Amino acid sequence: MKPPQSFEGYHRTWHVLGPYKYAEPHDGALWFDRRCFRSENELLAELAALGTGRVPAVGELAPGMTVQSFVPGESLYRRRPRGTPVPYLYRRQIMSRFRHLASLRPSDVASERSCEAEARPADGDTTGFLRALLSYAHRETYLARLPEYGTLFERLGITGAAVDRRSWLHREAGRLTPRPFCLLHGDLHRENLIVDRWRRLWTIDWELAMVGDPLYDLATHLYLMDYPDRQRKPVITAWRKAVTAELPGADAGLSEDLPRYLDYKRVQSVYTDVVRQSHRRLTPHTATVVLGVLRRAADLLGVDESDLPTRRQITAAYAEHARSRAAARTAAETAATGTAVTGTAATTAEQPAVVGGPSSAGAPGYVR
């Protein structure tokens, strides 16, 4: 038997063995979004039973080893990178996916939930839904990361004020129009859409699925897909037609509320991208990514663009953060083994080098 082929994801490594794939979670994976279902595989099995097409099938390869079917093909991202136009053939299939999701009301989905009560507002409580997202972002993506990233945040001028209870977004959540809830994918972007040999789209990576406001799924999709300006309005119009056919009222207050959810995604990307860039090789592209997300969210952060850090200051902040992490790891290893680590070897692995050329990793504003 051939050894499995492996693919790296943000949170896990996928091993492909013939027609199956199984996941190996990453230790210490960085999570920036709440996971609301106990098991992705359990949800996928239920989706199949509910007639959801073109999602991975679930089975048991061996006792206690649940696997997903491997979908041969390539991601839409490889064919149409972020920011490029998406052909109508694919947009039509994406809208079909949204329409099917809209047909799955909260009472239709029985898979076990793992999120706390705060993350389960009553059907139609859009205010509670957005405030739960903000609460999670403040608690888990900001406060929980202060011990490790607090100095980096400070040097970049980042606080938690944009997502706390006194924030503008928290107040705006109180103005959301009630809408009926349905099942959301939560992460529907180009890398989670697989194009098969017949140019059919398959939807993978249901880890961030939840029950909630359908307009949030549209906002996340628009933000991550980064459609060209000329396609945004047709996509919104098509979404409206597709979703309301199954869920009347799903588009209520769209013109006022969609910008509010997009504002949330802009703020969330600040915490997400700043932390993620610290785990990548430091290049000139690092400053480009970080400065980009800071600029896009400057108004929500309460910062004037002229007061944002320069590229040089961003690079210096990341270099210092890398040195601090290396020193902390060396100290922990010394304490654990009782043996001092000397010389430059203690910091070489942890300290990224500043090298020329752009990196393809970490597109600005990318949240997952």
C-alpha positions as CSV (number, residue, x, y, z in Angstrom):
1,M,0.0,0.0,0.0
2,K,1.3,3.5,-0.9
3,P,2.0,5.8,2.0
4,P,-0.6,8.5,2.5
5,Q,-0.3,11.8,0.8
6,S,-0.5,14.7,3.2
7,F,-1.9,18.3,3.0
8,E,-1.3,21.0,5.6
9,G,-4.2,23.0,6.8
10,Y,-4.4,25.7,9.5
11,H,-5.6,23.4,12.2
12,R,-4.8,19.9,11.0
13,T,-2.8,17.8,8.6
14,W,-4.9,15.8,6.2
15,H,-3.6,12.4,5.2
16,V,-5.1,11.0,2.0
17,L,-5.2,7.2,1.6
18,G,-6.9,6.1,-1.6
19,P,-10.4,7.5,-1.6
20,Y,-10.3,8.5,2.0
21,K,-8.7,11.3,4.1
22,Y,-8.3,11.5,7.8
23,A,-7.2,14.4,10.0
24,E,-4.3,14.8,12.4
25,P,-4.9,17.9,14.6
26,H,-2.1,20.3,15.1
27,D,-0.8,20.7,18.6
28,G,-1.3,24.3,19.7
29,A,-3.3,25.2,16.6
30,L,-4.5,28.8,16.5
31,W,-8.2,29.2,16.6
32,F,-9.9,32.5,16.0
33,D,-13.5,31.4,15.5
34,R,-15.9,29.5,17.8
35,R,-16.6,25.9,16.9
36,C,-20.2,25.2,17.6
37,F,-20.6,21.5,16.7
38,R,-18.9,18.8,18.7
39,S,-17.9,16.8,15.6
40,E,-17.5,17.9,12.0
41,N,-17.9,14.3,10.9
42,E,-21.1,13.9,12.8
43,L,-22.4,17.1,11.1
44,L,-21.3,15.8,7.7
45,A,-23.1,12.5,8.2
46,E,-26.3,14.4,9.1
47,L,-25.9,16.7,6.1
48,A,-25.8,13.6,3.9
49,A,-29.0,12.3,5.5
50,L,-30.6,15.7,4.9
51,G,-29.9,15.5,1.2
52,T,-26.9,17.9,1.1
53,G,-25.0,17.2,-2.1
54,R,-21.3,17.6,-2.9
55,V,-19.9,17.4,0.6
56,P,-17.4,14.7,1.8
57,A,-19.0,11.5,2.8
58,V,-18.1,10.0,6.3
59,G,-17.3,6.4,7.1
60,E,-15.4,4.2,9.5
61,L,-12.1,2.9,8.0
62,A,-11.3,0.9,11.1
63,P,-12.8,0.6,14.6
64,G,-12.6,4.1,16.1
65,M,-11.2,5.7,13.0
66,T,-13.7,7.9,11.2
67,V,-12.6,9.2,7.8
68,Q,-14.0,11.5,5.2
69,S,-14.1,10.8,1.5
70,F,-11.3,12.6,-0.5
71,V,-12.7,14.9,-3.2
72,P,-10.3,14.8,-6.2
73,G,-9.8,18.1,-7.8
74,E,-8.3,21.5,-7.0
75,S,-9.5,24.4,-4.9
76,L,-11.3,27.3,-6.6
77,Y,-8.5,29.4,-5.2
78,R,-6.0,27.7,-7.5
79,R,-8.1,28.4,-10.5
80,R,-9.3,31.8,-9.5
81,P,-7.1,33.4,-6.7
82,R,-8.5,35.8,-4.2
83,G,-9.5,39.1,-5.7
84,T,-10.0,37.7,-9.3
85,P,-13.4,37.3,-11.0
86,V,-15.3,34.1,-10.4
87,P,-17.1,32.7,-13.5
88,Y,-20.8,32.5,-13.5
89,L,-20.7,28.7,-13.6
90,Y,-19.1,28.7,-10.1
91,R,-21.1,31.6,-8.7
92,R,-24.3,29.8,-9.6
93,Q,-23.2,26.7,-7.7
94,I,-22.2,28.8,-4.7
95,M,-25.7,30.3,-4.6
96,S,-27.2,26.8,-4.8
97,R,-25.1,26.0,-1.7
98,F,-26.5,29.1,0.2
99,R,-30.0,28.2,-0.9
100,H,-29.7,24.7,0.5
101,L,-28.2,26.0,3.8
102,A,-31.2,28.4,4.1
103,S,-33.5,25.4,3.9
104,L,-32.0,23.9,7.0
105,R,-33.7,25.6,10.0
106,P,-32.4,25.3,13.6
107,S,-34.9,22.5,14.4
108,D,-33.6,20.5,11.3
109,V,-30.1,20.1,12.6
110,A,-29.7,17.6,15.5
111,S,-25.9,17.2,15.6
112,E,-24.5,17.8,19.1
113,R,-23.5,21.3,19.9
114,S,-20.4,22.2,21.9
115,C,-20.6,25.9,22.2
116,E,-21.8,27.6,25.3
117,A,-25.3,29.0,25.8
118,E,-24.2,32.5,24.9
119,A,-23.4,31.3,21.4
120,R,-26.9,29.9,20.9
121,P,-29.3,32.9,20.8
122,A,-32.9,32.3,20.0
123,D,-34.0,32.0,16.4
124,G,-34.1,35.5,14.9
125,D,-32.1,37.1,17.7
126,T,-29.5,38.8,15.4
127,T,-28.4,41.2,18.2
128,G,-27.5,38.3,20.4
129,F,-25.8,36.5,17.6
130,L,-23.4,39.4,16.7
131,R,-22.8,40.2,20.3
132,A,-21.8,36.6,20.9
133,L,-19.3,36.9,18.1
134,L,-17.9,40.1,19.6
135,S,-17.7,38.5,23.1
136,Y,-15.8,35.6,21.7
137,A,-13.4,37.8,19.8
138,H,-12.7,39.9,22.8
139,R,-12.2,37.0,25.2
140,E,-10.4,34.5,22.9
141,T,-8.7,36.4,20.2
142,Y,-7.6,39.4,22.3
143,L,-7.6,38.8,26.1
144,A,-6.5,35.2,26.0
145,R,-3.6,36.1,23.8
146,L,-2.3,39.0,25.8
147,P,0.3,36.9,27.8
148,E,2.1,35.9,24.6
149,Y,1.2,38.7,22.2
150,G,0.5,41.7,24.5
151,T,3.7,43.5,23.8
152,L,3.3,42.9,20.0
153,F,-0.2,44.3,20.2
154,E,0.9,47.3,22.2
155,R,3.7,48.1,19.7
156,L,1.2,47.9,16.8
157,G,-1.3,50.1,18.7
158,I,-3.9,47.3,19.0
159,T,-6.3,47.1,22.0
160,G,-9.5,45.2,22.6
161,A,-11.7,48.3,22.6
162,A,-13.0,47.6,19.1
163,V,-14.8,44.4,20.3
164,D,-15.6,45.0,23.9
165,R,-19.0,45.9,25.4
166,R,-18.4,49.6,25.0
167,S,-17.4,49.3,21.3
168,W,-19.3,50.9,18.4
169,L,-19.9,47.5,17.0
170,H,-21.5,46.3,20.2
171,R,-23.9,49.3,20.1
172,E,-24.6,48.7,16.4
173,A,-25.5,45.1,17.1
174,G,-28.5,46.4,19.0
175,R,-29.8,47.9,15.8
176,L,-29.8,44.7,13.7
177,T,-33.0,43.7,12.1
178,P,-34.3,40.3,13.3
179,R,-34.0,37.5,10.7
180,P,-34.8,33.8,10.7
181,F,-31.8,31.6,11.5
182,C,-30.5,28.6,9.5
183,L,-27.4,26.5,9.2
184,L,-24.3,28.4,8.2
185,H,-21.0,27.1,6.8
186,G,-19.1,29.9,8.4
187,D,-16.1,29.7,6.2
188,L,-17.2,29.6,2.6
189,H,-14.3,30.8,0.5
190,R,-12.1,29.8,-2.4
191,E,-9.9,27.3,-0.6
192,N,-13.0,25.4,0.8
193,L,-14.6,25.0,-2.6
194,I,-13.1,22.1,-4.6
195,V,-13.6,22.0,-8.4
196,D,-13.8,18.4,-9.7
197,R,-13.1,17.2,-13.3
198,W,-16.7,18.1,-14.3
199,R,-16.3,21.6,-12.9
200,R,-18.7,20.9,-10.1
201,L,-18.1,22.6,-6.8
202,W,-17.7,20.6,-3.6
203,T,-17.9,22.2,-0.2
204,I,-15.3,21.1,2.4
205,D,-14.1,22.2,5.9
206,W,-17.3,22.4,7.9
207,E,-15.4,22.9,11.2
208,L,-16.8,26.4,11.7
209,A,-20.4,25.6,10.9
210,M,-23.0,27.1,13.2
211,V,-26.7,28.0,13.4
212,G,-27.3,31.7,13.1
213,D,-28.0,34.8,11.0
214,P,-27.7,33.9,7.2
215,L,-26.4,37.5,6.6
216,Y,-23.3,36.6,8.6
217,D,-22.5,33.8,6.1
218,L,-22.9,36.2,3.2
219,A,-20.6,38.8,4.9
220,T,-17.9,36.2,5.7
221,H,-18.1,34.9,2.1
222,L,-17.8,38.4,0.6
223,Y,-14.9,39.3,2.8
224,L,-12.9,36.1,2.2
225,M,-13.7,35.7,-1.5
226,D,-12.7,39.3,-2.1
227,Y,-14.7,39.5,-5.3
228,P,-13.8,42.4,-7.7
229,D,-16.0,45.4,-7.3
230,R,-18.0,44.7,-10.4
231,Q,-19.1,41.3,-9.1
232,R,-20.0,42.2,-5.5
233,K,-23.5,43.7,-6.3
234,P,-24.5,40.7,-8.6
235,V,-23.3,38.3,-6.0
236,I,-25.4,40.0,-3.3
237,T,-28.4,40.1,-5.6
238,A,-28.1,36.4,-6.5
239,W,-27.7,35.5,-2.8
240,R,-30.8,37.5,-2.0
241,K,-32.8,35.6,-4.6
242,A,-31.5,32.2,-3.7
243,V,-31.8,32.4,0.1
244,T,-35.2,34.1,0.3
245,A,-36.6,31.4,-1.9
246,E,-36.1,29.0,1.0
247,L,-36.1,31.4,3.9
248,P,-38.4,34.4,3.5
249,G,-37.2,37.4,5.5
250,A,-33.5,36.3,5.4
251,D,-32.6,39.5,3.6
252,A,-34.5,41.9,5.9
253,G,-32.4,44.9,6.7
254,L,-29.7,43.8,4.3
255,S,-28.5,47.2,3.2
256,E,-28.0,48.4,6.8
257,D,-26.8,45.2,8.4
258,L,-24.4,43.7,5.9
259,P,-22.0,46.6,6.4
260,R,-22.1,45.9,10.2
261,Y,-21.1,42.3,9.7
262,L,-18.4,43.3,7.2
263,D,-17.1,45.8,9.9
264,Y,-16.8,42.9,12.3
265,K,-14.8,40.9,9.8
266,R,-12.4,43.8,9.3
267,V,-11.8,44.0,13.0
268,Q,-11.5,40.3,13.5
269,S,-8.8,40.2,10.8
270,V,-6.6,42.5,12.8
271,Y,-6.2,40.1,15.7
272,T,-6.1,37.1,13.4
273,D,-3.5,38.3,10.9
274,V,-1.3,40.0,13.5
275,V,-1.0,36.7,15.4
276,R,-0.7,34.5,12.3
277,Q,2.1,36.6,10.8
278,S,4.1,36.0,14.0
279,H,4.2,32.3,13.1
280,R,5.5,32.8,9.6
281,R,8.9,33.7,8.3
282,L,9.5,37.4,8.7
283,T,9.8,39.1,5.2
284,P,9.0,42.5,3.8
285,H,5.6,41.0,3.0
286,T,4.8,40.7,6.7
287,A,4.6,44.5,7.1
288,T,2.5,44.7,3.9
289,V,-0.1,42.3,5.4
290,V,-0.2,43.8,8.8
291,L,-0.3,47.4,7.6
292,G,-3.1,46.4,5.2
293,V,-5.4,45.0,7.9
294,L,-4.6,47.9,10.2
295,R,-5.5,50.4,7.5
296,R,-8.8,48.7,6.7
297,A,-9.9,48.7,10.3
298,A,-8.3,52.0,11.4
299,D,-11.7,53.7,11.8
300,L,-13.0,50.8,14.0
301,L,-9.8,50.7,16.0
302,G,-10.2,54.4,16.7
303,V,-6.9,55.2,15.1
304,D,-6.0,57.9,12.6
305,E,-4.2,56.4,9.5
306,S,-1.4,58.9,10.1
307,D,-0.8,57.3,13.5
308,L,-0.5,53.7,12.3
309,P,3.0,52.1,12.6
310,T,5.3,52.3,9.7
311,R,6.6,49.3,7.8
312,R,9.9,49.6,9.6
313,Q,8.2,49.8,13.0
314,I,6.1,46.7,12.2
315,T,9.1,44.7,11.1
316,A,11.0,45.8,14.3
317,A,8.0,44.7,16.4
318,Y,7.9,41.3,14.9
319,A,11.6,40.8,15.1
320,E,11.5,41.7,18.8
321,H,8.6,39.4,19.4
322,A,10.5,36.5,17.8
323,R,13.5,37.2,20.0
324,S,11.3,37.2,23.1
325,R,9.6,33.9,22.1
326,A,13.0,32.3,21.5
327,A,14.3,33.5,24.9
328,A,11.1,32.2,26.6
329,R,11.4,28.8,25.0
330,T,15.1,28.5,25.9
331,A,14.3,29.4,29.5
332,A,11.5,26.8,29.6
333,E,13.8,24.1,28.1
334,T,16.5,25.0,30.6
335,A,14.1,24.7,33.5
336,A,12.8,21.4,32.2
337,T,16.1,19.8,31.6
338,G,18.3,21.6,34.0
339,T,20.8,22.2,31.2
340,A,21.7,25.6,29.9
341,V,21.4,26.2,26.2
342,T,24.3,28.4,25.0
343,G,25.3,30.2,21.9
344,T,23.2,31.2,18.9
345,A,21.6,27.8,18.5
346,A,19.1,28.7,21.2
347,T,17.5,31.4,19.1
348,T,18.2,30.4,15.5
349,A,15.1,28.2,15.1
350,E,12.8,30.7,16.6
351,Q,14.0,34.0,15.1
352,P,12.9,34.6,11.5
353,A,15.3,36.1,9.1
354,V,14.4,39.2,7.1
355,V,14.7,38.2,3.5
356,G,13.8,39.7,0.2
357,G,10.8,38.8,-2.0
358,P,7.1,38.5,-1.2
359,S,5.5,35.5,0.5
360,S,2.4,33.9,-0.9
361,A,1.2,33.0,2.6
362,G,-1.2,35.1,4.6
363,A,-3.2,37.2,2.1
364,P,-4.2,40.5,3.8
365,G,-7.4,40.3,5.8
366,Y,-7.6,36.5,5.5
367,V,-9.6,35.0,8.3
368,R,-10.1,31.3,9.0
